[in-house]
């Protein structure tokens, strides 16, 4: 069994984001992210898609996924969001991806994170 390490030492004073940015010489870009998942999350999704997508002559598929389709009930608004994400990836990245493949990858990623949490 793993021992849990707890840091009970004094905490460090927080640095204001403006002071940190000034020290790094950062400049405002005007980019605003209104969701909890920003550009880094999209980049991570893209990298995983590029790594796992492969073509066998027809529609590209995700490596490691099963051949049979699994029916997973989705809320209508989630289906619409998945379609918009797939369209965005097609337009911006040139990857021929379906909303189902996006859903599969998101489910796989989140399940892995949750599973690691409960496995401890």
C-alpha positions in Angstrom: 0.0 0.0 0.0 1.3 3.5 -0.9 1.8 6.0 1.8 0.2 9.4 1.3 2.6 12.2 1.7 1.1 15.4 3.2 3.0 18.7 3.1 2.3 20.4 6.4 5.0 23.1 6.0 4.3 26.8 5.6 2.7 27.9 2.4 4.3 30.3 0.0 2.8 33.7 -0.7 0.8 33.8 -3.9 2.1 35.8 -6.8 -0.4 38.1 -8.6 -0.8 37.0 -12.2 0.0 40.6 -13.4 3.3 40.6 -11.5 4.2 37.2 -12.8 3.3 38.2 -16.4 5.4 41.3 -16.1 8.4 39.3 -14.8 8.2 37.0 -17.9 7.7 39.9 -20.3 4.3 38.6 -21.3 1.9 40.6 -23.4 -1.8 40.5 -23.6 -3.1 38.6 -26.7 -6.7 39.5 -26.5 -7.6 35.8 -26.5 -10.4 35.0 -24.0 -11.3 31.5 -23.0 -14.8 31.3 -21.6 -14.7 27.6 -20.6 -12.6 25.6 -18.2 -11.0 23.8 -21.1 -8.8 26.2 -23.0 -6.5 25.9 -25.9 -4.1 23.5 -24.1 -7.0 21.0 -23.8 -7.8 21.4 -27.5 -4.2 20.9 -28.4 -4.0 17.8 -26.2 -7.2 16.4 -28.0 -5.6 17.2 -31.3 -2.4 15.4 -30.5 -4.2 12.3 -29.3 -6.3 12.3 -32.4 -3.3 12.6 -34.7 -1.6 9.8 -32.8 -4.6 7.4 -32.8 -6.3 8.1 -36.2 -5.3 5.9 -39.0 -6.8 5.1 -42.4 -7.3 1.6 -43.8 -8.6 2.9 -47.1 -12.1 4.0 -45.9 -13.1 6.3 -43.1 -10.2 6.7 -40.6 -10.6 4.9 -37.3 -9.1 5.3 -33.9 -6.4 2.7 -33.1 -7.4 0.3 -30.3 -11.2 0.8 -30.6 -13.5 -2.1 -31.2 -15.1 -2.8 -34.5 -18.7 -3.0 -33.3 -20.5 0.2 -32.5 -21.6 0.7 -28.9 -24.8 2.6 -28.3 -24.4 5.3 -25.6 -27.3 7.6 -24.9 -26.4 11.2 -25.2 -28.2 14.4 -24.3 -29.2 16.3 -27.5 -27.1 19.3 -26.5 -24.1 17.0 -26.0 -24.6 15.5 -29.5 -24.6 19.0 -30.9 -21.5 20.0 -29.1 -19.7 16.9 -30.3 -20.7 17.7 -33.8 -19.4 21.2 -33.5 -16.1 20.0 -32.0 -15.7 17.5 -34.9 -16.5 20.2 -37.4 -13.9 22.5 -35.7 -11.2 19.8 -35.8 -12.0 19.1 -39.5 -11.8 22.8 -40.4 -8.9 23.9 -38.3 -6.7 20.8 -38.3 -7.8 19.0 -41.5 -8.5 15.8 -39.7 -11.5 13.7 -41.0 -13.0 12.9 -37.6 -16.6 12.0 -36.6 -18.4 13.2 -33.5 -18.5 9.6 -32.4 -14.7 9.4 -32.5 -14.5 12.6 -30.5 -16.9 11.2 -27.9 -14.9 7.9 -27.8 -11.7 9.8 -27.1 -13.2 12.1 -24.5 -14.9 9.2 -22.7 -11.6 7.2 -22.8 -9.6 10.1 -21.4 -12.0 10.9 -18.6 -12.6 7.3 -17.6 -8.8 6.8 -17.3 -8.6 9.8 -15.0 -11.5 8.7 -12.8 -10.3 5.1 -12.7 -6.8 6.2 -11.5 -8.5 8.2 -8.7 -10.6 5.3 -7.4 -7.9 2.7 -7.9 -5.8 4.3 -5.1 
